[in-house]
Structure formats: structure tokens, C-alpha cells
Amino acid sequence: MKRIVALSLVLFAASIHAEMVVPAKYLDPANGYDIKQIAQRLSQENPFIVEMAYNPGGNEKSENWHTKCGYETSHTTGFDEIICDTRQNNLMILTHGDFKKSVVFMDVFQGADRFKTKVNLKIDGGNVIRDIPADLLANKQADIILEKLKGGRELIYTWKTTKGQFEKVKIDLYGLKESLEFVDALKIENK
């Protein structure tokens, strides 16, 4: 009996983690995406999120919310809205502009080392974030990423910059590290 209870708790915790990482239904315009209501909806539908914060713009305030979520950034973020779980310290959604031309980031902090990954979902074929190659997240790529999110296995793009220059992108499918060859394969497969 104890084993069954323990297993149930593990499975419950795993389902929480997956939902917190990818609340995919909020990324689909067909679901009536509204940044001003998403915090309330998440709180109502996911009781494990016990403290949400919404900040409508303002660079100084944005920096404070970033810091409160365990994410350090400059105060010139340029993003309009920030939502984060300030208790769990592991979910943040940032959007810029209207939804059709926005980029959605989810920062997930894993473990004590604060390893940071980014989910980058392009809604349209444009490139609204500088120094990220537009062809990497063109329309077909965005469709693939959205389908992966709906299917519960997200594509996590990680990158780093030196002096503002794009260096590399890696794929992480629930912890399985892949090379850029995977990205190339997606491009070839969907031409």
C-alpha cells in the first residue's frame, strides 16, 4: 500500500512538472489567448500554482519580477508582460507585442545549479528577436514546435551570445540532448 501511495505521489509530481513547463493550450490562438487572463486561468485550473504575478510593462518593474523568479537580466528587457510562479521559482512566460507577432519564452530552472533552458516559440515567420536566425524558426519550424508542445514533448532551444552575436542552438527533448543535426533534419523533413 505504501508503495502504491509513493508511486502515485511520484506520478502526480511528474504531471505537475510537465504541466508547469508546457501549458500548451495557452500558446494556441484558437484557445482565445489573453495575456491579461492567463495568470488567473493557470491559478484556477492548476491548484499547485499557489502564487502568480502579472506585471504590465515597465522596465524597472520587469527587472524586479525577473529577479523575484530567480532570473537575472538587464533592466532593458523590452518585454511587455511577465508572469511567473513566485513560489516555485520555475515558470516564467514573457510576451512581446500582440500574440500573432510575439515570442513566448518559458524559463525552467532545474535543480540547485539553476540550469536555465528556454522554450522559444515563434508564432509567425518573422524574426522579432535580434541575433536569432529567422530561418531557424520559420513557419514550418513553428508548426513543428507547436505540435510538439501540444503533444507534451517540447522543443527547448538553448543558446548563448557573445557581444550580442548568435552562437549556437541545442535541442533538449525532456533532457535528451541533441545536436544541431536534429534541427537540420527538421528543416529537410519539412521542405
C-alpha positions as CSV (number, residue, x, y, z in Angstrom):
1,M,0.0,0.0,0.0
2,K,2.8,2.4,0.9
3,R,4.5,1.6,-2.4
4,I,1.3,2.4,-4.3
5,V,0.9,5.7,-2.5
6,A,4.5,6.6,-3.1
7,L,4.2,5.8,-6.8
8,S,1.1,7.9,-7.0
9,L,2.9,10.8,-5.5
10,V,5.7,10.5,-7.9
11,L,3.4,10.3,-10.9
12,F,1.4,13.3,-9.6
13,A,4.6,15.3,-9.2
14,A,5.7,14.4,-12.7
15,S,2.4,15.5,-14.1
16,I,2.7,18.8,-12.3
17,H,6.2,19.4,-13.7
18,A,5.1,18.7,-17.2
19,E,2.1,21.0,-17.0
20,M,4.1,23.8,-15.5
21,V,6.7,23.5,-18.2
22,V,4.3,23.5,-21.1
23,P,0.8,24.9,-20.6
24,A,0.4,24.4,-24.3
25,K,-3.3,25.4,-24.6
26,Y,-2.3,28.9,-23.7
27,L,0.0,29.1,-26.7
28,D,-2.7,28.4,-29.3
29,P,-4.5,31.5,-30.6
30,A,-7.6,29.3,-31.2
31,N,-8.0,29.0,-27.5
32,G,-8.6,32.7,-27.0
33,Y,-5.1,33.6,-25.7
34,D,-5.2,36.6,-23.4
35,I,-2.1,37.6,-21.5
36,K,-4.1,39.6,-19.0
37,Q,-6.2,36.5,-18.0
38,I,-3.6,33.7,-18.2
39,A,-2.4,34.1,-14.6
40,Q,-5.9,33.8,-13.3
41,R,-6.7,30.8,-15.5
42,L,-3.5,29.0,-14.6
43,S,-4.2,29.5,-10.9
44,Q,-7.8,28.3,-11.2
45,E,-7.0,25.2,-13.3
46,N,-3.8,24.2,-11.7
47,P,-4.0,24.4,-7.9
48,F,-0.3,23.6,-7.4
49,I,0.4,27.1,-8.7
50,V,-0.3,29.0,-5.5
51,E,1.2,32.4,-6.2
52,M,1.1,34.1,-9.6
53,A,2.3,37.6,-10.5
54,Y,1.4,39.7,-13.5
55,N,3.2,42.9,-14.4
56,P,2.0,45.0,-17.3
57,G,5.2,46.5,-18.7
58,G,7.8,48.9,-17.2
59,N,11.5,48.1,-17.4
60,E,12.2,48.6,-13.7
61,K,9.3,46.5,-12.6
62,S,10.1,43.9,-15.1
63,E,13.6,43.6,-13.8
64,N,12.2,43.1,-10.3
65,W,9.9,40.3,-11.4
66,H,12.7,38.7,-13.2
67,T,14.8,38.8,-10.1
68,K,11.9,37.5,-8.0
69,C,11.6,34.5,-10.2
70,G,15.3,33.7,-9.9
71,Y,16.2,35.1,-13.3
72,E,18.7,37.9,-13.6
73,T,18.5,40.2,-16.6
74,S,19.2,43.8,-17.6
75,H,16.6,46.4,-16.9
76,T,16.1,47.0,-20.6
77,T,14.2,43.8,-21.4
78,G,11.7,45.4,-23.7
79,F,9.1,42.8,-22.9
80,D,5.6,43.8,-22.1
81,E,4.2,41.2,-19.8
82,I,5.8,38.8,-17.3
83,I,4.0,36.1,-15.5
84,C,5.8,33.8,-13.0
85,D,5.2,31.4,-10.2
86,T,7.0,33.2,-7.4
87,R,6.7,30.3,-5.0
88,Q,8.0,27.5,-7.2
89,N,10.6,29.7,-8.9
90,N,10.4,27.7,-12.1
91,L,8.0,29.2,-14.6
92,M,8.0,32.4,-16.5
93,I,6.2,33.5,-19.6
94,L,7.2,36.6,-21.4
95,T,5.4,38.1,-24.5
96,H,6.2,41.0,-26.7
97,G,3.7,42.8,-28.9
98,D,0.4,41.3,-30.0
99,F,0.1,37.5,-30.0
100,K,0.4,36.9,-33.7
101,K,3.9,38.5,-33.8
102,S,5.0,37.5,-30.3
103,V,7.7,35.2,-28.9
104,V,6.9,33.2,-25.9
105,F,9.7,32.2,-23.5
106,M,9.4,29.8,-20.6
107,D,12.4,29.6,-18.4
108,V,12.7,26.5,-16.4
109,F,15.2,26.2,-13.5
110,Q,16.2,22.7,-12.8
111,G,17.9,21.7,-9.6
112,A,20.3,23.6,-7.3
113,D,22.6,24.5,-10.1
114,R,19.9,26.7,-11.6
115,F,20.4,25.3,-15.1
116,K,18.4,27.5,-17.4
117,T,16.7,26.4,-20.6
118,K,14.5,28.4,-22.9
119,V,11.5,27.4,-24.9
120,N,11.3,29.7,-27.9
121,L,8.1,29.5,-29.9
122,K,7.8,31.6,-33.0
123,I,4.2,32.5,-33.7
124,D,4.8,33.8,-37.2
125,G,7.6,33.6,-39.7
126,G,9.2,36.9,-38.8
127,N,12.2,37.3,-36.6
128,V,11.2,39.6,-33.7
129,I,14.2,38.8,-31.6
130,R,17.6,40.1,-32.8
131,D,20.5,37.7,-33.4
132,I,18.4,34.6,-33.7
133,P,18.4,33.3,-37.3
134,A,15.0,33.8,-38.9
135,D,15.2,30.5,-40.8
136,L,15.7,28.5,-37.6
137,L,12.1,29.3,-36.5
138,A,10.4,29.9,-39.8
139,N,6.7,29.0,-40.3
140,K,7.3,25.2,-40.8
141,Q,9.5,25.1,-37.7
142,A,7.0,27.0,-35.7
143,D,4.3,24.4,-36.7
144,I,6.5,21.6,-35.6
145,I,7.3,23.2,-32.3
146,L,3.6,24.0,-31.6
147,E,2.6,20.4,-32.4
148,K,5.4,19.1,-30.0
149,L,4.0,21.4,-27.3
150,K,0.5,20.1,-27.8
151,G,1.8,16.5,-27.7
152,G,3.6,17.1,-24.4
153,R,7.2,16.8,-25.6
154,E,8.5,20.3,-26.0
155,L,11.5,21.5,-28.1
156,I,13.7,23.6,-25.8
157,Y,16.1,25.9,-27.6
158,T,19.2,26.9,-25.6
159,W,21.6,29.5,-26.8
160,K,24.3,31.9,-25.7
161,T,25.6,35.1,-27.1
162,T,28.9,36.9,-27.0
163,K,28.7,40.6,-27.7
164,G,25.2,40.1,-29.0
165,Q,26.1,37.5,-31.6
166,F,24.3,34.3,-32.0
167,E,26.5,31.3,-31.3
168,K,24.6,28.1,-31.1
169,V,21.3,26.3,-30.6
170,K,20.8,23.0,-29.0
171,I,17.7,20.8,-28.7
172,D,16.6,19.3,-25.4
173,L,13.6,16.9,-25.5
174,Y,12.8,16.4,-21.9
175,G,16.5,16.2,-21.0
176,L,17.7,14.3,-24.1
177,K,20.5,16.4,-25.6
178,E,20.5,16.6,-29.4
179,S,22.8,18.3,-31.8
180,L,22.2,20.9,-34.5
181,E,21.8,17.9,-36.8
182,F,18.3,17.4,-35.3
183,V,17.4,21.0,-36.3
184,D,18.8,20.4,-39.8
185,A,16.8,17.1,-40.0
186,L,13.6,19.0,-39.2
187,K,14.3,21.5,-41.9
188,I,14.9,18.8,-44.5
189,E,11.9,16.8,-43.5
190,N,9.5,19.7,-43.9
191,K,10.8,21.3,-47.1
